[in-house]
Amino acid sequence: MFDLTGRVALVTGAASGIGAEVAGALAAQGAVVAGADLRTDALGGCASAHRVDVADPDSARAGVAEVLDRHGRLDVLVNSAGIALLAPALELGVDEWRRTLDVNLTGSWLMAQAAGRVMVEQGYGRIVNLASQAASSGLEKHAAYCASKAGINGLTRTLAVEWGPQGVTVNAVSPTVVLTALGREVWDNPAGDAHRAEIPARRFAEPSEIAAAVVYLASTEAAMVNGAELRVDGGFTAR
């Protein structure tokens, strides 16, 4: 199951963290993976590397065009590029707010629009957006981040409705804290211990668990899953 042989997948934010794990998992299932990031030096494990600023419309369109030129088609888009600029709401600057929305939400929209044109025309496609438990829960110091991820879910549902008739599914994956290198560094402290205690599973997620969810949604077997938010949060948002 979940064989992706012959499929071409574009993963943004593929140089590190969840994006890198997703790229590896898709490749392991047979996909030809094009990695996109601002840093291309860390994309050596991908079939092709593309420098893309997802928040820039021209860069997003050019990135998709490069993948088409290189591989001839595009079947899967994973929007994993994202940032988290955290501060109390009363102290959050407008530049930090705008940058967070530009990368996390607008960037996902620009990439989805560029890829969606290709997928709708070919009559097949899988788009997976990385949302977060922050899309459904208020978290201190996360005003911009929560807003951007809640927007991802609204965007996901709308695209699913519009493009579903053309064979394109659009879904979101919402993780809890993920133990990437950065995640371990940020949450290896008393705040992390307190947050783990709020999760019914009493632990954070491994990057491979998020990648597995993405692989499923990118597969033929998930053809009837459209407009869904798959929460990989150990039950945090079930409370």
Summary of the structure (lengths in Angstrom):
residues: 239
radius of gyration: 16.8
end to end distance: 32.3
largest distance: 50.6
contacts: 855
relative contact order: 0.15
helix: 49%
strand: 17%
